[in-house]
Every structure is written in structure tokens, then in C-alpha cells.
Amino acid sequence: MSAASRPLRIAVTDPIMSAFSDDLRRTERPHEWVFADPGVPGSARAAIDGADVVICSRLTTDDMAGADHVRLVHATGAGVDRIDGEAVPDDVPLCNTGHHGPAIAEHVIMTALMLRRRALEADAEMRRGEWRTIATVPGSPPAGVPYHRSLAGSTLGLIGYGEIGRSVAHLAKAFGMRVVALRRHPDAGGPGTELLDRVYGEEQLHPLLRESDVVVVTAPLTESTRGMIDADALAQLHADALIVNVARGALIDEDALYAALAEKRIGGAAIDVWWDAPQGAEAPPVVQRFAALDRVVLTPHHSGHAGEVFSARAADIARNIDLIDAGLPLERQVR
């Protein structure tokens, strides 16, 4: 499309990305923007009506009913699992964006340090007016206060080695950790391969778990990965091992993880993704179940929610709008 053509009509139905409208609008020429109101029923469908570009985190066939002019559907994140495949016509490209890897990697290291350095326990003790260190509490560990464990010299095991896994590996190396990874294609090269001390095939989950001090789950949720970390897998971890899940809750068997933590068969867990998604601001009951346990860091699926992530994603989307406007090949096209 040339610069003399009409502006594109662009529908934004993701309320998070709507907050970054200034970044979205940084296209080479002005366009017509329509932002759906999530509080108004049917607002997404109304915004999409007559649109050339749809920017969304989720999309249904009802949303796209009669949307005959759409030339591009752009997801506002890396995942497109909430976009109905049948909602996007075969001749309409579907693109995604990323940039969440570094932010999630920071969260992984932060929570691992919190658990290794007893930050939760120490904070609670200080708030109770207690000053408990190995210098003030009689008795050597385990009778007294336990020593910290450093990340340096430990082994971090990655289950999955995409954008998030590579970002975690970079930070883990900076902390002096060994890094091993489970990959579908263990012989595959590519960016970040040089960071790995050892690579396991997908059928070698148990050996990776036995070797790891900190296990980080970053794999996508598929029928083959659902429940892959079950009771047998958790039994491979040593008593001080930590598990951090920043992928999807269903990759880990909920009851098996709860039992391993409650019975203190593993050292702790950081859970950022859950088995039940809340319908509003109230946490699902499963959160309270794990909140009753010690040595568990709980967060509401926000590990990637750095402002810089969304600004960079908006810039990606703006660039693809320029590309389709100019009739050029798109970036990060997934279909």
C-alpha cells in the first residue's frame, strides 16, 4: 500500500497493549485507531468491524464475524494459544512478538535467590522482632539457623530452551552456575548453545532432574508436555533442589508438587503460573493451598510484566504495521 492510500483502520482489543497506545502510534504515517473497551460487551467485535489490522491477546470466531477487510492479526505476546485458529482466515497472516525473556529471567534468578538465601523466613522473623543468624542462635545447623547456599557452583536445569530459557542461561552463567537443558532436538545449534554445559533429549527428563539444583520450567504446554513433571519426576530431585515454573501450570502435576513440598522432599518452589486462571482480581483456591506451605514464592503470572517488555512489543507491532502498509514481508509471522 502506498503512502497516498487511505490510512489503515487498526483495532486494538488487548487492554494491556491499549495502555501503550503512544508506542503503537509511532508508525511512519498516521492511521485510524479504535480501542475496544473490555468493560463493554461486544466492544471487541465492534472495534474489529471494518478493521485492516487486529491487535489482540485473544480472538474468537464471533469477534471476527463479518471482518472481511482484515489483512493482519497481530498477537500482543509470544503465545497465540488464545487466538482461535478458525478465527483467522487462511490468507491472513498471524504474527506474534516477544521481549519477555530477559524480564522473566530476572524473576527466575530473583526467586531462586529468595529461596536459597531464606529471604521469606528472614523477613517474617524480622517482622516478629526476631534477629536470627548463625551468630545469634545457638547450635550448629541443622539445630540452629541454616547456612545460605550460593548459586555459584550449582547446576541450573532448563526444561525448554527457547527465548526464556536462553535468557535464564545468560543470567545463570553470570552467577557462576552450570547450565544444562532439556531440548526436543538435543543436537540443534543456534543462539545460546554455547551457554550449555550439557544437553539432554526430551526422553532424558529424569537424568536432568537428578543433576539439577535449580530446575526452571520454560517449555510450551502441549499434549506431550502436559503433566510431564509428575510424582516420579519430582522424586528424582534431591532434598535441597528448587523448582521454578514460569511456563504453564499444567506442565507440573499439582498434587505431586504439593506433596513434595508439604513433605519437604524438595527444597522449595517458585510458582508464577497456575492450574486455574482467576476470573477477576480474586486468587483461585489453589493459591491458598500453596500459600500454607513454607519455602514457596507465589506470584500472579507476572514475571514478564516489565514496562519495557510492552514498549518493545508495541514497537514490534508498529513496525509490522509499517511493513504491511508498504506491502513488504512481515516479521515474526507464525502462520
Solvent accessible surface area in square Angstrom, and as a share of the most:
residue,aa,sasa,rsa
1,M,69,0.31
2,S,69,0.45
3,A,86,0.67
4,A,103,0.80
5,S,39,0.25
6,R,130,0.47
7,P,68,0.43
8,L,0,0.00
9,R,54,0.20
10,I,0,0.00
11,A,0,0.00
12,V,0,0.00
13,T,24,0.14
14,D,9,0.04
15,P,69,0.43
16,I,83,0.42
17,M,1,0.00
18,S,26,0.17
19,A,84,0.65
20,F,45,0.19
21,S,26,0.17
22,D,102,0.53
23,D,30,0.16
24,L,0,0.00
25,R,115,0.42
26,R,166,0.60
27,T,20,0.11
28,E,153,0.69
29,R,39,0.14
30,P,114,0.72
31,H,18,0.08
32,E,84,0.38
33,W,30,0.11
34,V,38,0.22
35,F,63,0.26
36,A,14,0.11
37,D,72,0.37
38,P,103,0.65
39,G,66,0.64
40,V,79,0.45
41,P,131,0.82
42,G,54,0.52
43,S,19,0.12
44,A,28,0.22
45,R,120,0.44
46,A,65,0.51
47,A,3,0.02
48,I,0,0.00
49,D,90,0.47
50,G,29,0.27
51,A,0,0.00
52,D,1,0.01
53,V,1,0.00
54,V,0,0.00
55,I,0,0.00
56,C,0,0.00
57,S,26,0.17
58,R,137,0.50
59,L,1,0.00
60,T,57,0.33
61,T,62,0.36
62,D,99,0.51
63,D,28,0.14
64,M,16,0.07
65,A,47,0.36
66,G,57,0.55
67,A,11,0.09
68,D,126,0.65
69,H,109,0.49
70,V,10,0.06
71,R,77,0.28
72,L,0,0.00
73,V,0,0.00
74,H,1,0.00
75,A,1,0.01
76,T,6,0.03
77,G,13,0.13
78,A,37,0.28
79,G,43,0.41
80,V,46,0.26
81,D,106,0.55
82,R,123,0.45
83,I,11,0.06
84,D,61,0.32
85,G,54,0.52
86,E,159,0.71
87,A,5,0.04
88,V,3,0.02
89,P,56,0.35
90,D,143,0.74
91,D,125,0.65
92,V,10,0.06
93,P,25,0.16
94,L,12,0.06
95,C,0,0.00
96,N,17,0.09
97,T,0,0.00
98,G,0,0.00
99,H,76,0.34
100,H,23,0.10
101,G,0,0.00
102,P,78,0.49
103,A,14,0.11
104,I,13,0.07
105,A,1,0.00
106,E,114,0.51
107,H,12,0.05
108,V,0,0.00
109,I,8,0.04
110,M,91,0.41
111,T,0,0.00
112,A,1,0.01
113,L,49,0.25
114,M,49,0.22
115,L,2,0.01
116,R,12,0.04
117,R,109,0.40
118,R,28,0.10
119,A,39,0.30
120,L,63,0.31
121,E,45,0.20
122,A,38,0.30
123,D,65,0.34
124,A,41,0.32
125,E,14,0.06
126,M,109,0.48
127,R,193,0.71
128,R,150,0.55
129,G,71,0.68
130,E,62,0.28
131,W,174,0.61
132,R,95,0.34
133,T,51,0.30
134,I,96,0.49
135,A,93,0.72
136,T,72,0.42
137,V,29,0.17
138,P,123,0.77
139,G,49,0.47
140,S,86,0.56
141,P,39,0.25
142,P,136,0.86
143,A,93,0.72
144,G,8,0.07
145,V,6,0.03
146,P,62,0.39
147,Y,140,0.53
148,H,99,0.44
149,R,94,0.34
150,S,60,0.39
151,L,4,0.02
152,A,60,0.47
153,G,66,0.64
154,S,4,0.03
155,T,9,0.05
156,L,1,0.00
157,G,0,0.00
158,L,0,0.00
159,I,1,0.01
160,G,12,0.12
161,Y,18,0.07
162,G,38,0.37
163,E,53,0.24
164,I,24,0.12
165,G,0,0.00
166,R,76,0.28
167,S,18,0.12
168,V,0,0.00
169,A,0,0.00
170,H,102,0.46
171,L,56,0.28
172,A,0,0.00
173,K,69,0.29
174,A,84,0.65
175,F,83,0.35
176,G,42,0.41
177,M,6,0.03
178,R,93,0.34
179,V,0,0.00
180,V,0,0.00
181,A,0,0.00
182,L,9,0.04
183,R,36,0.13
184,R,144,0.52
185,H,123,0.55
186,P,52,0.33
187,D,143,0.74
188,A,43,0.33
189,G,46,0.45
190,G,50,0.48
191,P,107,0.67
192,G,4,0.04
193,T,46,0.26
194,E,133,0.60
195,L,24,0.12
196,L,23,0.12
197,D,73,0.38
198,R,128,0.47
199,V,45,0.26
200,Y,6,0.02
201,G,3,0.03
202,E,102,0.46
203,E,141,0.63
204,Q,67,0.30
205,L,17,0.09
206,H,63,0.28
207,P,43,0.27
208,L,0,0.00
209,L,0,0.00
210,R,132,0.48
211,E,51,0.23
212,S,0,0.00
213,D,23,0.12
214,V,0,0.00
215,V,0,0.00
216,V,0,0.00
217,V,0,0.00
218,T,17,0.10
219,A,10,0.08
220,P,89,0.56
221,L,60,0.30
222,T,51,0.30
223,E,146,0.65
224,S,95,0.61
225,T,19,0.11
226,R,127,0.46
227,G,28,0.26
228,M,42,0.19
229,I,0,0.00
230,D,57,0.30
231,A,62,0.48
232,D,94,0.49
233,A,0,0.00
234,L,3,0.01
235,A,69,0.54
236,Q,44,0.20
237,L,12,0.06
238,H,68,0.30
239,A,68,0.53
240,D,79,0.41
241,A,0,0.00
242,L,1,0.00
243,I,2,0.01
244,V,0,0.00
245,N,5,0.02
246,V,8,0.05
247,A,8,0.06
248,R,91,0.33
249,G,2,0.02
250,A,26,0.20
251,L,0,0.00
252,I,3,0.02
253,D,55,0.29
254,E,41,0.19
255,D,88,0.46
256,A,11,0.09
257,L,1,0.01
258,Y,58,0.22
259,A,31,0.24
260,A,0,0.00
261,L,14,0.07
262,A,47,0.36
263,E,108,0.48
264,K,141,0.60
265,R,102,0.37
266,I,8,0.04
267,G,12,0.11
268,G,1,0.01
269,A,0,0.00
270,A,3,0.02
271,I,3,0.01
272,D,1,0.01
273,V,1,0.01
274,W,39,0.14
275,W,53,0.19
276,D,74,0.38
277,A,81,0.63
278,P,71,0.45
279,Q,179,0.80
280,G,53,0.51
281,A,118,0.92
282,E,146,0.66
283,A,51,0.40
284,P,15,0.10
285,P,111,0.70
286,V,9,0.05
287,V,24,0.14
288,Q,122,0.54
289,R,80,0.29
290,F,0,0.00
291,A,53,0.41
292,A,84,0.65
293,L,31,0.15
294,D,99,0.51
295,R,71,0.26
296,V,13,0.07
297,V,12,0.07
298,L,53,0.26
299,T,19,0.11
300,P,99,0.62
301,H,87,0.39
302,H,79,0.35
303,S,12,0.07
304,G,11,0.10
305,H,106,0.48
306,A,35,0.27
307,G,42,0.41
308,E,132,0.59
309,V,6,0.03
310,F,20,0.08
311,S,42,0.27
312,A,32,0.24
313,R,28,0.10
314,A,0,0.00
315,A,57,0.44
316,D,39,0.20
317,I,0,0.00
318,A,5,0.04
319,R,121,0.44
320,N,3,0.02
321,I,0,0.00
322,D,23,0.12
323,L,12,0.06
324,I,18,0.09
325,D,11,0.06
326,A,56,0.44
327,G,56,0.54
328,L,98,0.49
329,P,114,0.72
330,L,31,0.16
331,E,77,0.34
332,R,107,0.39
333,Q,95,0.42
334,V,71,0.41
335,R,101,0.37
